[in-house]
Amino acid sequence: MNRQDLLKEVESLHRRVVELEARLNSNEAEAEGLRASDGRYRQAIDVSPGPIIAIDPAGRSVSWNRASTEMSGCTLRQIWAVIGAAP
């Protein structure tokens, strides 16, 4: 490979690095948006006056809101122990 070819290769690699950095920044921004959205969703579910229970495809309860704990008479810690998760 001659000097001119090496310079072209370096330029190509530099463009690729810039492109990958832009994608990484975009992915990080999307991830932050998803975290914020998930937080709003969880808060809305938790403060709902009606009981809400999320069930996974296998039929297991994976999430309860406060109204569900009040209706069931179980503490949140007891519910998490039964479904094998942590709050």
matplotlib code that plots the C-alpha trace (Angstrom):
import matplotlib.pyplot as plt

x = [0.0, 1.4, 1.2, -1.8, -3.7, -2.9, -4.1, -7.4, -7.8, -7.2, -9.7, -12.2, -11.7, -12.0, -15.4, -16.5, -15.5, -17.4, -20.4, -20.3, -19.9, -23.0, -24.9, -23.7, -24.9, -28.2, -28.7, -27.8, -30.4, -33.0, -32.2, -32.5, -35.9, -37.0, -35.9, -37.9, -40.9, -40.7, -40.5, -43.7, -45.5, -44.6, -45.6, -49.0, -49.7, -48.6, -50.9, -53.9, -56.8, -57.8, -55.8, -53.5, -51.6, -49.2, -49.0, -46.2, -46.8, -46.3, -49.2, -47.0, -47.8, -44.8, -46.0, -48.7, -49.6, -50.5, -54.2, -53.6, -51.7, -54.5, -57.2, -55.2, -54.3, -50.6, -47.7, -45.6, -42.7, -44.9, -46.1, -42.5, -41.5, -44.3, -43.5, -39.8, -38.8, -37.6, -39.2]
y = [0.0, 3.4, 6.6, 7.9, 4.7, 4.9, 8.5, 7.5, 4.6, 7.0, 9.5, 6.7, 5.4, 8.9, 9.3, 6.0, 7.0, 10.2, 8.3, 5.8, 8.6, 10.3, 7.0, 6.4, 9.9, 9.3, 5.9, 7.5, 10.2, 7.6, 5.6, 8.6, 9.4, 5.8, 6.0, 9.2, 7.7, 4.6, 6.7, 8.7, 5.4, 3.8, 6.9, 7.1, 3.4, 3.7, 6.7, 5.3, 4.9, 1.6, -1.6, -2.4, -5.7, -6.5, -10.1, -11.5, -14.0, -16.9, -15.7, -14.5, -11.2, -8.9, -5.6, -4.2, -0.7, 0.8, 0.3, -3.4, -3.7, -2.0, -4.2, -7.4, -6.5, -7.5, -5.3, -4.4, -6.4, -9.5, -9.1, -8.8, -11.8, -13.9, -12.8, -13.1, -9.6, -6.5, -3.1]
z = [0.0, -0.9, 1.0, -0.9, -0.2, 3.4, 3.6, 2.0, 4.4, 7.4, 6.1, 5.6, 9.1, 10.5, 8.8, 10.2, 13.7, 13.4, 12.1, 15.0, 17.6, 16.2, 16.4, 20.0, 21.0, 19.3, 21.1, 24.5, 23.9, 23.0, 26.1, 28.3, 26.7, 27.4, 31.0, 31.5, 29.8, 31.9, 35.0, 34.1, 33.2, 36.5, 38.4, 36.6, 37.3, 41.0, 41.8, 39.9, 42.3, 40.8, 41.3, 38.4, 38.1, 35.2, 34.1, 32.0, 29.1, 31.4, 33.6, 36.4, 38.2, 37.6, 38.9, 41.3, 42.1, 45.5, 45.1, 44.5, 47.7, 49.6, 48.0, 48.7, 52.2, 51.5, 51.9, 48.9, 50.4, 50.7, 47.1, 45.8, 47.7, 46.1, 42.6, 43.1, 42.3, 44.0, 44.1]

ax = plt.figure().add_subplot(projection="3d")
ax.plot(x, y, z, "-o")
ax.set_aspect("equal")
plt.show()
